[in-house]
Amino acid sequence: MLQRTGELLASVCYDVTNRRCSGKYADAPWPVIADRWPGQGPLGGILTALHRLSKTDPADQTKDVERDPCSFALILSCDMPFLTTEFLRFSY
């Protein structure tokens, strides 16, 4: 499911990042960032993703990735099997 969700995101976004939970997803084809607030569940993951938007985040493990400042973020759970590219484009 992670692969499918990442591919959907890549079809509408130029920067796809996976948030790592307890050492999972080490083989993901996208940059992986560790939870800033481990054990806090989905909300901790959302906060981690939003915090990463800052170019000056000292805990950012993907400093080699060039990013422009973002005005928005698209944050998805990977367990959404009915999500489509068309819906993401419509929402975008």
Secondary structure as GFF3:
##gff-version 3
##sequence-region A 1 92
A	DSSP	alpha_helix	2	12	.	.	.	ID=ss1
A	DSSP	beta_strand	18	20	.	.	.	ID=ss2
A	DSSP	beta_strand	32	34	.	.	.	ID=ss3
A	DSSP	alpha_helix	41	52	.	.	.	ID=ss4
A	DSSP	alpha_helix	85	91	.	.	.	ID=ss5
###
